[in-house]
Amino acid sequence: MTLVISQSEAMTQLRAQDFDALILELVLPDGGAIAIADFAAYRMPDVPVITVNSSSFFSDGSIFQLMPNVHSVLQAPVAGQDLAAMMAHLKGKRKRQPSAP
């Protein structure tokens, strides 16, 4: 697990390593999660993204059109056990998918 608190840190980490999943706060001090998810989709097309939102922005579901690799939107604050359950679900889902040719 890698914790970053800015868009620039996230981009640096995404250039340096691959991830099994991403958990993104939609609003960051120096940018937003859309740019991070877009770059992650380019680098790791199958990486699932969970977004955490502390506002009512994107409550209409439009996030799924803007960020096609988003699998879930959770409302902050998120209980650790809920986040762990979502990650376990996504991990199991990825194992069941057939690999690309």
C-alpha positions as CSV (number, residue, x, y, z in Angstrom):
1,M,0.0,0.0,0.0
2,T,1.2,3.5,-0.9
3,L,-0.3,6.6,0.5
4,V,0.1,9.9,-1.4
5,I,-1.6,13.2,-0.7
6,S,-1.3,15.0,-4.0
7,Q,-1.8,14.6,-7.7
8,S,1.9,15.0,-8.4
9,E,2.9,12.3,-5.8
10,A,0.3,10.0,-7.3
11,M,1.6,10.4,-10.8
12,T,5.2,9.8,-9.6
13,Q,4.1,6.5,-8.0
14,L,2.1,5.4,-11.0
15,R,5.2,5.9,-13.2
16,A,7.3,3.9,-10.8
17,Q,5.2,0.9,-10.0
18,D,2.0,-1.1,-10.8
19,F,-0.9,-1.4,-8.4
20,D,-3.6,-3.9,-7.9
21,A,-6.2,-1.2,-7.2
22,L,-6.5,2.5,-6.5
23,I,-8.5,4.4,-3.9
24,L,-8.8,8.0,-4.9
25,E,-10.2,11.0,-3.1
26,L,-12.0,12.9,-5.8
27,V,-10.8,16.4,-4.7
28,L,-7.1,16.8,-4.0
29,P,-5.2,20.0,-3.1
30,D,-3.3,20.2,-6.4
31,G,-5.8,18.6,-8.8
32,G,-8.4,15.9,-9.0
33,A,-8.7,12.2,-9.2
34,I,-9.9,12.3,-12.8
35,A,-6.4,13.0,-14.1
36,I,-4.9,10.3,-11.9
37,A,-7.5,7.7,-12.9
38,D,-6.9,8.6,-16.6
39,F,-3.2,8.1,-16.3
40,A,-3.6,4.9,-14.3
41,A,-6.0,3.6,-17.1
42,Y,-3.3,4.3,-19.6
43,R,-0.5,2.7,-17.6
44,M,-2.6,-0.2,-16.1
45,P,-5.8,-0.6,-18.2
46,D,-7.3,-3.2,-15.9
47,V,-6.7,-1.5,-12.6
48,P,-9.9,-1.0,-10.6
49,V,-10.5,2.4,-9.0
50,I,-12.6,3.2,-5.9
51,T,-13.3,6.8,-5.4
52,V,-14.1,8.4,-2.1
53,N,-16.2,11.6,-2.2
54,S,-16.8,13.9,0.7
55,S,-19.3,16.1,-1.2
56,S,-22.4,15.7,-3.2
57,F,-20.5,16.3,-6.5
58,F,-20.9,13.4,-8.9
59,S,-23.8,12.0,-6.9
60,D,-25.7,11.6,-10.2
61,G,-23.4,8.8,-11.3
62,S,-21.6,10.8,-14.0
63,I,-18.3,9.8,-12.5
64,F,-18.7,6.4,-14.2
65,Q,-18.7,8.2,-17.6
66,L,-15.7,10.4,-16.9
67,M,-13.6,7.6,-15.3
68,P,-14.4,4.3,-17.0
69,N,-12.1,2.3,-14.6
70,V,-14.1,3.4,-11.5
71,H,-15.8,0.4,-9.9
72,S,-17.3,2.1,-6.9
73,V,-18.0,5.5,-5.3
74,L,-17.9,5.6,-1.5
75,Q,-19.1,8.5,0.6
76,A,-16.6,9.8,3.1
77,P,-16.1,9.1,5.9
78,V,-15.5,5.4,5.0
79,A,-15.1,2.7,7.6
80,G,-11.9,0.8,7.3
81,Q,-13.7,-2.5,7.3
82,D,-16.0,-1.4,4.4
83,L,-13.0,-0.3,2.4
84,A,-11.3,-3.7,3.1
85,A,-14.4,-5.6,2.0
86,M,-14.6,-3.6,-1.2
87,M,-10.9,-4.3,-1.9
88,A,-11.4,-8.0,-1.3
89,H,-14.3,-8.0,-3.6
90,L,-12.3,-6.4,-6.4
91,K,-9.4,-8.7,-5.9
92,G,-11.6,-11.7,-6.2
93,K,-13.3,-10.3,-9.3
94,R,-9.9,-9.7,-11.0
95,K,-8.8,-13.3,-10.3
96,R,-11.9,-14.7,-12.0
97,Q,-11.5,-12.7,-15.2
98,P,-9.8,-14.4,-18.1
99,S,-6.4,-13.1,-19.1
100,A,-6.0,-11.2,-22.3
101,P,-4.5,-13.0,-25.3
